[in-house]
Amino acid sequence: MPHLVMEYSNSVDERVNVQGLLEDLHHAAIQSGLFDVPSLKSRALRYHHWMIGEQGDSSDFIHITFELLDGRTPEQKRELSRLLMAVLQQQASHITSLTINVRDMDKACFQKVVN
């Protein structure tokens, strides 16, 4: 159910242990206690083409999107965002842009099949 997606510019690979960062973000999300641990899915997407403002692709970035079923309070989502940002800042403070967005998924529209 919850999905942690870490998007990053390809230049990040040279400066950050992406797999280690993803694992630490995954564990921080588990420690939040907001959902069933077996349902958490985390993945990383590397981008070869991006633009940031007038800097184009000369700036690097990491952006975390965290989607979870609705029903959490704004404070719970803020705390999750703070936990994830602490990990990002600890391991990737030298990256130009670090951002996180925690979003609700609509329970009425969410579909899941497990085989």
C-alpha positions in Angstrom: 0.0 0.0 0.0 2.5 2.8 0.9 4.8 3.6 -1.9 8.1 5.5 -1.4 9.5 6.6 -4.8 12.9 8.3 -4.8 13.6 10.2 -8.0 17.1 11.5 -8.6 19.3 13.1 -11.3 21.9 10.7 -12.7 24.7 12.8 -11.3 23.6 11.8 -7.8 24.9 8.3 -8.5 28.4 9.6 -8.4 28.0 11.3 -5.1 25.5 9.2 -3.0 25.1 5.5 -2.3 21.7 5.4 -3.8 20.9 1.8 -2.7 22.0 2.6 0.9 20.0 5.8 0.9 16.9 4.0 -0.4 17.3 1.3 2.3 17.7 3.9 5.1 14.6 5.8 3.8 12.7 2.5 3.8 13.7 1.8 7.4 12.8 5.4 8.5 9.3 4.9 7.0 8.9 1.7 8.8 9.9 3.3 12.1 7.1 5.9 11.6 4.6 3.1 12.6 2.0 4.5 10.2 1.3 1.3 8.2 1.8 -2.4 8.0 5.5 -3.1 7.4 5.0 -5.9 4.7 3.0 -3.5 2.6 5.7 -0.8 2.2 7.2 -0.7 -1.3 10.3 1.5 -2.0 12.0 2.1 -5.3 14.4 4.6 -7.0 14.1 6.1 -10.4 17.2 7.6 -12.0 16.6 10.5 -14.5 18.9 11.2 -17.4 17.0 14.3 -18.5 15.8 17.1 -16.2 15.7 20.8 -15.8 15.6 23.0 -12.7 14.8 26.7 -13.1 17.3 28.5 -15.2 20.1 26.1 -14.1 18.8 23.5 -16.5 20.5 20.1 -15.8 23.5 21.6 -14.1 21.9 21.2 -10.6 21.3 17.8 -9.1 18.2 16.7 -7.2 16.5 14.0 -5.1 12.8 14.1 -4.8 10.8 11.7 -2.6 7.1 11.0 -3.3 5.5 9.0 -0.5 1.9 7.8 -1.2 -0.2 6.2 1.5 -3.9 5.5 1.9 -5.8 8.4 3.2 -6.8 8.5 6.9 -3.5 9.8 8.5 -3.6 13.1 10.2 -1.7 16.1 8.8 0.7 15.9 11.8 1.4 12.2 11.1 2.2 13.0 7.5 4.4 16.0 8.6 6.3 13.8 11.0 6.8 11.2 8.2 8.1 13.9 6.0 10.5 15.1 8.7 11.8 11.6 9.3 12.6 11.1 5.6 14.2 14.6 5.3 16.4 13.9 8.2 17.8 10.8 6.4 18.1 12.8 3.1 20.0 15.6 4.8 22.3 13.2 6.7 23.4 11.4 3.5 22.9 13.9 0.7 23.2 17.4 2.1 25.6 18.2 -0.7 22.9 17.6 -3.4 21.4 20.9 -4.6 17.7 20.2 -4.3 16.2 17.8 -1.7 12.4 17.6 -1.7 9.6 15.4 -0.2 5.9 15.2 -0.9 3.7 13.0 1.2 0.4 12.3 -0.6 -2.9 10.5 0.2 -4.2 7.8 -2.1 -8.0 7.6 -2.3 -9.1 4.3 -0.6 -12.2 4.2 -2.8 -10.1 4.2 -6.0 -7.1 2.2 -4.9 -6.9 -1.3 -6.4 -4.6 -4.1 -5.4 -4.0 -7.7 -6.5 -1.5 -9.9 -4.7 -0.6 -13.3 -6.2 
